[in-house]
Amino acid sequence: MAHLEAVNTGRVRATGSGALGRTAIDKRPVTGPVRIEALGVQGDEIADHKHHGGPDQAVYAFAREDYRHWEAELGRALAAGSFGENLTTVGLDVQGARIGERWRVGTCLLEVTDVRIPCSVFAGFVAEPDWVRRFTQHGVPGAYLRVIEPGVVTAGDGIVVAETRPHDLTVGYAFRAATLEPGLLPALAAEERLGRSLSSRVTKYLARHS
């Protein structure tokens, strides 16, 4: 059964990467029950509110299975939270999740809304050469989630896809559309649960090509 390997939170700290000079990307597993509210995980901080967080990016999930590619390429183990995710999942196809589908995790109901776009802060945190290009070309970003029903989660909790969507607009599709293949963006307009960031990309693309 799909379940949570870990729930991860981080505190704001200084960084030499990015223009802001601070980040909360360094997230570590926490023990015991953790509350998730509309704007995110209790105890988790956000440094850059302009580009991160908000209702449409309240929680970030990344799959343990998707770490395996990078562990092989980088030659080292990657602990839960290594990519700054709040929820490290096991047995859930995050890459194949459809935008707008909903997951029951603990007592929360979460909705897939957006994808993670790599940035210079992420690159500095991982400390690997040419990281933004490599991460983008691999095309497995993890998913941002909206909180439909706040609640409590604990490492080990099951994850159930409570509601799917009548399309094939997956996390992988949305990431390609937002990065290397913008011609894919118009199809995303069919999903009314699209996060604000993706929706903005679609709107701008349609305006340029109308």
Secondary structure as the mmCIF struct_conf table of DSSP 4:
data_model
#
loop_
_struct_conf.conf_type_id
_struct_conf.id
_struct_conf.beg_label_comp_id
_struct_conf.beg_label_asym_id
_struct_conf.beg_label_seq_id
_struct_conf.end_label_comp_id
_struct_conf.end_label_asym_id
_struct_conf.end_label_seq_id
STRN STRN1 HIS A 3 THR A 9
STRN STRN2 ARG A 13 ALA A 14
BEND BEND1 GLY A 16 GLY A 21
STRN STRN3 ARG A 22 THR A 23
STRN STRN4 ARG A 28 PRO A 29
BEND BEND2 GLY A 32 GLY A 32
STRN STRN5 VAL A 34 GLU A 37
TURN_TY1_P TURN_TY1_P1 ALA A 38 LEU A 39
STRN STRN6 GLY A 40 VAL A 41
TURN_TY1_P TURN_TY1_P2 GLN A 42 GLY A 43
BEND BEND3 ALA A 47 ALA A 47
TURN_TY1_P TURN_TY1_P3 HIS A 49 HIS A 51
BEND BEND4 HIS A 52 HIS A 52
BEND BEND5 GLY A 54 GLY A 54
HELX_RH_3T_P HELX_RH_3T_P1 PRO A 55 GLN A 57
BEND BEND6 ALA A 58 ALA A 58
STRN STRN7 VAL A 59 ALA A 63
HELX_RH_AL_P HELX_RH_AL_P1 ARG A 64 LEU A 74
TURN_TY1_P TURN_TY1_P4 GLY A 75 GLY A 75
BEND BEND7 ARG A 76 ARG A 76
TURN_TY1_P TURN_TY1_P5 ALA A 80 PHE A 83
BEND BEND8 GLY A 84 GLY A 84
BEND BEND9 ASN A 86 ASN A 86
STRN STRN8 LEU A 87 VAL A 90
BEND BEND10 GLY A 91 GLY A 91
BEND BEND11 VAL A 94 VAL A 94
TURN_TY1_P TURN_TY1_P6 GLN A 95 GLY A 96
HELX_LH_PP_P HELX_LH_PP_P1 ALA A 97 ALA A 97
STRN STRN9 ARG A 98 ARG A 98
TURN_TY1_P TURN_TY1_P7 ILE A 99 GLY A 100
STRN STRN10 ARG A 102 VAL A 105
TURN_TY1_P TURN_TY1_P8 GLY A 106 THR A 107
STRN STRN11 CYS A 108 VAL A 115
HELX_LH_PP_P HELX_LH_PP_P2 ARG A 116 PRO A 118
HELX_RH_AL_P HELX_RH_AL_P2 SER A 120 VAL A 126
TURN_TY1_P TURN_TY1_P9 ALA A 127 ALA A 127
TURN_TY1_P TURN_TY1_P10 PRO A 129 ASP A 130
HELX_RH_AL_P HELX_RH_AL_P3 TRP A 131 HIS A 138
TURN_TY1_P TURN_TY1_P11 GLY A 139 GLY A 139
STRN STRN12 ALA A 143 GLU A 149
STRN STRN13 GLY A 151 VAL A 153
TURN_TY1_P TURN_TY1_P12 ALA A 155 GLY A 156
STRN STRN14 GLY A 158 GLY A 158
STRN STRN15 ILE A 159 GLU A 163
BEND BEND12 PRO A 166 HIS A 167
STRN STRN16 THR A 170 THR A 170
HELX_RH_AL_P HELX_RH_AL_P4 VAL A 171 ALA A 178
TURN_TY1_P TURN_TY1_P13 THR A 179 LEU A 180
HELX_RH_3T_P HELX_RH_3T_P2 PRO A 182 LEU A 184
HELX_RH_AL_P HELX_RH_AL_P5 LEU A 185 LEU A 188
TURN_TY1_P TURN_TY1_P14 ALA A 189 ALA A 190
TURN_TY1_P TURN_TY1_P15 GLU A 192 ARG A 193
HELX_RH_AL_P HELX_RH_AL_P6 ARG A 196 ARG A 208
TURN_TY1_P TURN_TY1_P16 HIS A 209 HIS A 209
#
